[in-house]
Amino acid sequence: MTRDHDRPATITDADRAPHPLPGLAVLLPSAAEFYLDLHRHPELSGAERRTAARFADWLGADGFRVLRGVGGHGVAAELANGEGPAVLLRAELDALPVAERTGAPYASTATAPGPDGRPVPVMHACGHDVHLACAAAAARWLAARRDSWRGTLLVVGQPAEETLTGARAMLEDGLYERVTPPDVVLAQHTASFPGGMVAHAEGPVLAGSLTLEVCFEGDGGHAATPHLTADPLLAAAGVVTRLSAVVARETDPAERLVVTASSLRTPDAGRTGNMIASRAVLRVTVRAFSEAALDRAAAAVERVARAEAGSAALPPRVTCTETSRSGVTLADADVSAVVRTAHVAAFGRSRVTGWPATSATEDFPLLTGAGAHLHGRPGIRGGYWMLGTVGPAQWAAAPGARAAEKLRGLPGNHSSRYLPSVRLTLETGTAAFATAALSQLTAPAC
C-alpha cells in the first residue's frame, strides 16, 4: 500500500478537500514547497541560520517588519494594522539529531556537528518544519486580508526549543521591547492522530519538566583493583536502578510523574576495558504537572544519588545541577474557548476533539504570563492546541483494529519514522493558525 508521504508532495485538484478559508488553496503549493525545503535542510538547536533566513525572507516579502538574530537565530516579525490587540503566532526553527528513516523522497540526509564536534544526523522529527510552514502561510493569508481584522500581528520563529533554551534567550535579548508586546500568544504542535483534525485540552496540554545533571567524581584506577577506587560509574548505575522508586514509592498515584535516566557517560574512559573512570555524568529528566511535584522529584533524585554514593566504602563526590526547566503548558481558558469555537466553525465539530495532557514538554509558557519574571508582563495569555498529522493511508496501514491500537502503533514525535501527511497537515494547520488569530484580533468596524 502506498502511503501519503511516499508520493511526491504535490497538491492537485484531486487531492483538495473544501477549504475552510477563502483563498487558502492558492497558498498551499508555495507552503508545501517551503515545508519540503525545510524538511530537506534541518538544523540543530542553536544552529538554525538557514532556516531562520528562509522564514524571515518569507515574512519580509509579505510586508512585515522583520527582526533577525533575536536570542541567537530567532526571528520576530510585526505587521501593524490599526488599533486593536497584539496577537503573536509562534513556531520553532530547530530539528533533532535523528537519522531519518521515513523513506520519503524528500527525506533529510543532513548531518551537522554534535556537542562533541563529531557529525550527527539531523531530522525534523518533531514537526517544527510543519509549524513554520503553517505560520508562514497563515501570516501571508492574514497580511493579504487586512480589511478583515484590526490590531497587530506578530510572528516568531523561535530557536532552540528542543533544548528548552530558545524562548528564554529571545526574551533576555529584549524580544518584547523590540516588538509590540503581545496580548495573546498562540501556538500549535503536531502529533500522531488523524490529519485534518485539531485537539484542545481542558486543563494542562503538556507537562512541565526539568533536567538534572548528576556528576559522580572519584579517584578511578585500574580495573584489576576496584577495591582501591572510589567508583563513580557503580554509584551512577545504582542510581539508575533506584530512580523508579521515586515514582512507585514516593508519589501519589493520582499525581502524574515521570522520572527518567536519559543518559550515562564517562567522559575520561570508555575506550578501554582495563580502567575505572574517575567521573560519571548521569542525566535525569523529570516530567510533572505542577511546580511542586517537579521540586519534590528533583530533591528525591539528589537524595537518592547522595545515598547511593555514600553507601560505598570509598564514596565518590556528588554534585547535582539543574540544567534546564520548563513550566506546564496550560492554555488560558478564555482564549482556548474562543479559539476552539473558531476551529469548530472552520472545520466542523467532527474535526475538533479533546486532548489528554501528555508528559511531553516545551518552553512556550515563558512567552506568556508564566514568563513574567523574564519580560515583566504578567497579563499575556496563551492559546495552544494539537494538530493531527496522520494521512488516511498511514492510518489504515497502522497495526490494530481500534483507534487506540492504531495510535499506539504509529510513529510519534522524535521517531526516525515520524512524517506528517503534507496536504492534510499544512491545510489544517494553516487554517487553524489563521482562524485562531482572527478570533483574537478586532473585527473591522462596519
C-alpha positions in Angstrom: 0.0 0.0 0.0 1.3 3.4 -0.9 1.3 5.9 2.0 0.6 9.6 1.6 4.2 10.6 2.3 5.6 8.1 -0.2 4.1 10.0 -3.1 5.7 13.2 -4.4 4.4 16.0 -2.2 2.4 18.0 -4.7 -1.1 19.3 -4.3 -3.5 18.6 -7.2 -7.2 19.3 -7.7 -7.9 15.7 -6.9 -6.3 16.0 -3.5 -8.1 19.1 -2.5 -11.0 19.0 0.0 -13.2 22.0 0.6 -11.0 24.7 2.2 -12.2 26.3 5.4 -10.8 29.7 4.4 -11.3 31.5 1.1 -8.1 31.8 -0.8 -6.3 29.2 1.2 -5.9 26.8 -1.8 -3.8 29.3 -3.6 -1.3 29.4 -0.8 -0.9 25.7 -0.3 1.6 24.9 -3.2 4.1 27.6 -2.0 3.6 26.5 1.6 4.3 22.9 0.6 7.4 23.9 -1.3 8.6 25.8 1.8 7.9 22.8 4.0 9.8 20.4 1.7 12.8 22.7 1.7 12.8 23.0 5.4 12.4 19.2 5.8 15.3 18.5 3.5 17.6 21.0 5.3 17.1 20.7 9.0 19.4 22.4 11.5 20.1 21.6 15.1 19.2 23.8 18.1 21.3 26.9 18.1 22.5 26.4 14.5 19.3 27.4 12.6 20.9 30.0 10.4 19.5 28.9 7.1 16.0 28.0 8.5 15.8 31.4 10.1 16.8 33.2 7.0 14.2 31.5 4.9 11.4 32.2 7.4 12.5 35.9 7.8 12.6 36.3 4.0 9.1 34.9 3.6 7.7 37.3 6.2 9.6 40.3 4.8 8.1 39.6 1.4 4.6 40.0 2.9 5.2 43.4 4.4 6.2 42.5 7.9 8.8 44.5 9.8 11.3 41.7 10.5 14.0 41.4 13.2 16.7 38.7 12.8 19.1 37.2 15.2 17.0 37.7 18.3 18.3 35.4 21.1 20.5 33.5 18.6 18.9 32.8 15.3 15.4 33.9 16.4 13.1 35.7 14.0 10.4 38.3 15.1 8.1 39.9 12.6 5.4 42.6 13.1 2.5 43.8 11.0 0.6 46.8 12.4 -3.0 47.2 11.2 -4.7 49.9 13.2 -6.0 49.9 16.8 -6.5 46.6 18.4 -4.9 43.7 20.3 -1.4 42.3 19.6 -1.5 38.6 18.7 1.6 36.5 18.3 1.9 33.3 16.3 4.9 31.2 17.5 6.7 28.4 15.6 10.0 26.7 16.2 13.1 26.6 14.0 15.2 23.6 15.2 15.4 19.9 14.4 16.8 16.9 16.2 19.9 14.7 16.0 18.0 11.8 14.5 18.7 9.8 11.3 15.6 9.9 9.1 14.1 6.5 8.1 10.8 7.5 6.6 11.7 6.5 3.0 10.2 9.8 1.8 11.6 11.2 -1.5 12.3 14.4 0.4 13.9 12.8 3.5 16.7 14.6 5.2 20.3 13.3 4.6 21.8 16.2 6.6 24.5 15.9 9.1 25.9 18.5 11.5 28.5 18.8 14.3 27.1 17.5 17.6 28.0 18.7 21.0 31.4 16.9 20.9 32.2 18.2 17.4 31.5 14.8 15.7 28.9 14.7 13.0 25.4 13.6 13.8 22.4 13.1 11.5 19.7 15.7 11.6 16.0 15.4 11.0 12.8 17.4 11.6 11.4 14.6 13.7 9.1 16.8 15.8 7.2 18.7 13.2 8.8 22.1 13.6 9.1 22.3 9.8 5.3 22.0 9.7 4.8 24.6 12.4 7.0 27.1 10.4 5.2 26.4 7.1 1.8 26.8 8.6 2.8 30.0 10.5 4.3 31.4 7.3 1.2 30.6 5.2 -1.2 31.9 7.8 0.8 35.1 8.1 0.6 35.6 4.3 -3.1 34.9 4.3 -3.7 37.4 7.1 -1.4 40.0 5.5 -3.4 39.9 2.3 -6.7 40.4 4.1 -6.0 43.4 6.4 -9.5 44.6 5.7 -10.8 41.7 7.8 -9.1 42.5 11.1 -7.6 45.2 13.2 -4.6 45.1 15.6 -1.0 44.0 15.4 0.0 40.6 14.1 3.3 39.2 15.4 5.1 36.1 14.1 8.0 34.5 15.9 10.4 31.8 14.7 12.0 30.5 17.9 15.4 28.8 18.0 16.4 26.0 20.4 13.1 24.7 21.6 14.4 21.2 21.8 17.0 22.3 24.3 14.4 24.4 26.2 16.6 27.5 25.9 15.3 29.4 22.9 12.3 31.3 24.4 14.4 32.4 27.3 17.2 33.6 25.0 14.8 35.6 22.9 13.2 37.3 25.9 16.6 38.0 27.5 17.5 39.6 24.2 14.6 42.0 24.6 12.0 40.4 22.3 9.1 42.2 23.9 11.0 45.5 24.0 11.8 45.3 20.3 8.3 44.4 19.1 4.8 45.4 20.3 4.3 43.2 23.4 1.6 40.6 22.7 -1.8 40.4 24.5 -2.1 36.7 23.3 0.4 34.2 22.2 -0.8 31.3 20.0 0.9 28.0 19.1 0.1 24.6 17.9 2.1 21.3 17.8 1.9 18.3 15.6 1.0 14.9 17.0 0.3 11.4 15.6 -3.5 11.4 15.3 -5.6 11.8 12.1 -4.7 14.7 9.8 -7.4 17.2 9.3 -8.2 17.4 13.0 -7.2 19.7 15.8 -7.3 18.9 19.5 -7.8 21.1 22.5 -7.2 20.3 26.2 -9.3 21.2 29.2 -6.6 21.9 31.6 -2.9 21.3 31.0 -1.7 20.5 27.5 1.8 19.5 28.2 3.8 18.8 31.3 6.4 20.9 33.0 9.9 19.4 33.1 13.4 19.8 34.4 16.7 18.2 33.5 19.3 17.3 36.2 23.0 16.6 35.6 24.3 14.4 38.4 28.1 14.2 38.4 29.9 11.5 40.4 33.6 12.0 40.8 36.1 9.6 42.3 39.7 8.6 42.0 39.3 6.0 39.3 42.0 3.4 38.8 42.8 0.0 37.5 40.0 -2.4 36.7 42.0 -5.2 38.4 41.9 -3.3 41.8 38.3 -1.9 42.1 38.6 -2.1 45.9 41.1 0.7 45.8 38.9 3.1 43.8 36.0 5.4 44.5 34.0 4.1 41.6 31.7 6.8 40.1 30.2 4.5 37.5 29.0 2.0 40.0 27.3 4.7 42.0 25.7 6.2 38.9 24.4 2.8 37.8 22.9 2.2 41.2 21.0 5.5 40.9 19.6 4.4 37.5 18.1 1.3 39.0 16.7 3.1 42.0 15.0 6.0 40.2 11.8 4.1 39.5 11.2 4.1 43.3 10.8 7.9 43.3 7.6 7.4 41.3 6.5 4.0 42.6 7.0 4.6 46.3 7.2 8.4 46.9 4.5 9.7 44.6 0.7 9.7 44.9 -0.6 7.5 42.0 -3.1 10.3 41.1 -0.1 12.7 40.5 1.3 12.0 37.1 5.1 12.0 37.4 7.8 10.7 35.1 11.5 10.3 36.2 13.8 9.0 33.5 17.5 8.4 33.4 18.2 9.6 29.9 22.0 9.2 29.5 25.1 8.0 31.4 28.6 8.7 30.2 32.1 8.6 31.5 34.0 11.4 29.8 37.5 10.2 30.6 37.1 6.5 30.0 35.2 4.1 27.8 37.8 3.4 25.2 39.5 0.6 27.2 38.3 -2.1 29.5 41.1 -2.0 32.0 40.4 1.3 33.7 37.7 2.6 36.1 36.6 6.1 35.2 37.2 8.9 37.6 34.0 10.7 36.6 30.5 9.6 35.5 27.7 12.0 34.4 24.1 11.0 34.7 21.3 13.0 33.1 17.8 12.7 34.5 14.6 14.2 33.2 11.6 14.8 35.3 8.1 15.5 34.0 5.1 16.6 36.1 2.0 18.8 36.0 2.9 21.1 38.9 6.0 23.1 40.0 5.7 21.5 43.5 5.9 18.0 42.0 8.9 18.9 39.9 10.7 20.3 43.0 9.9 17.2 45.1 11.2 14.9 42.4 14.4 16.9 42.0 15.0 16.7 45.7 14.4 13.0 45.6 16.8 12.4 42.8 19.6 14.2 44.6 18.8 12.4 47.8 19.0 9.0 46.1 22.2 10.0 44.3 24.0 11.0 47.5 22.7 8.0 49.4 23.9 5.6 46.7 27.3 7.2 46.6 27.5 7.3 50.4 26.9 3.5 50.6 30.3 2.8 49.1 33.4 2.1 51.2 35.1 4.8 49.2 32.3 7.2 48.2 32.6 9.3 45.1 31.7 13.0 45.4 28.3 14.1 44.1 27.1 17.3 42.5 23.6 17.8 41.2 22.9 20.7 38.8 19.6 21.7 37.2 20.4 22.4 33.5 17.0 23.3 32.2 13.4 23.8 33.3 10.1 24.5 31.6 6.7 25.2 33.1 3.4 23.4 32.5 1.8 24.3 29.1 -1.6 25.5 30.2 -3.8 27.4 27.7 -5.8 30.3 29.1 -9.3 29.0 29.5 -11.0 32.0 27.8 -8.6 32.1 24.9 -8.9 28.3 24.4 -12.7 28.5 24.4 -12.8 31.3 21.8 -10.2 29.5 19.6 -11.9 26.2 19.9 -15.2 27.8 18.8 -13.4 29.3 15.8 -12.0 25.9 14.9 -15.4 24.3 15.1 -16.8 27.0 12.8 -13.9 26.4 10.3 -13.7 22.6 10.4 -16.9 21.3 11.8 -17.4 19.5 15.2 -16.2 16.2 13.9 -12.7 17.5 13.2 -12.2 19.2 16.6 -11.6 16.9 19.5 -10.2 16.8 23.1 -6.6 16.3 24.2 -5.5 14.4 27.3 -2.5 16.1 28.9 0.7 14.4 27.9 4.2 14.4 29.5 5.9 16.0 26.6 7.2 19.5 27.4 8.3 22.7 25.9 9.3 26.3 26.7 6.2 28.0 25.2 4.9 29.1 28.7 7.8 31.6 29.0 6.3 33.6 26.2 3.1 34.1 28.2 2.4 35.5 31.6 4.2 32.4 33.1 7.4 34.1 31.9 6.7 37.4 33.6 9.9 37.1 35.6 11.8 37.4 32.3 9.7 40.0 30.5 7.7 41.8 33.2 4.3 41.4 31.6 2.1 39.1 33.7 -1.1 39.6 31.7 0.0 37.8 28.5 -2.4 34.9 27.8 -1.6 31.8 25.8 -3.6 29.5 23.5 -2.2 26.1 22.5 -3.7 23.2 20.6 -2.5 20.0 18.9 -2.5 19.3 15.2 -3.1 15.9 13.6 -0.6 14.7 11.0 -1.6 11.1 10.0 -2.9 10.7 6.5 -5.6 8.1 5.6 -3.3 5.5 4.1 -0.8 5.7 7.0 -3.8 5.3 9.4 -5.1 2.3 7.5 -1.7 0.7 7.5 -1.1 1.2 11.2 -1.5 -2.1 13.2 -4.6 -2.7 15.2 -8.4 -2.6 14.5 -9.3 0.0 17.0 -8.3 3.7 17.2 -6.4 3.2 20.5 -4.4 0.3 19.0 -3.5 2.3 15.9 -2.5 5.4 17.9 -0.1 3.2 19.9 1.4 1.7 16.7 2.0 5.0 14.8 5.5 6.6 14.8 5.4 9.5 17.3 7.3 12.7 17.6 11.1 12.2 17.8 10.9 8.9 16.0 13.1 8.4 12.9 9.9 7.4 11.0 7.8 10.4 12.0 6.5 12.1 8.9 3.3 14.2 8.6 0.9 14.0 5.7 1.9 17.1 3.8 -1.5 18.1 2.3 -3.7 17.5 5.3 -1.3 18.9 7.9 -0.5 22.1 6.0 -4.0 22.8 5.0 -5.4 22.2 8.5 -2.5 23.8 10.4 -2.6 27.0 8.2 -6.4 27.4 8.7 -6.1 26.6 12.4 -3.5 29.4 12.9 -5.3 31.9 10.7 -8.7 31.4 12.3 -7.3 31.4 15.8 -5.5 34.7 15.1 -8.8 36.2 13.7 -10.6 35.1 16.8 -8.3 37.2 18.9 -7.9 40.3 16.6 -10.5 43.0 16.4 -13.0 42.8 13.6 -13.2 45.9 11.4 -16.0 48.4 12.0 -18.9 48.1 9.6 
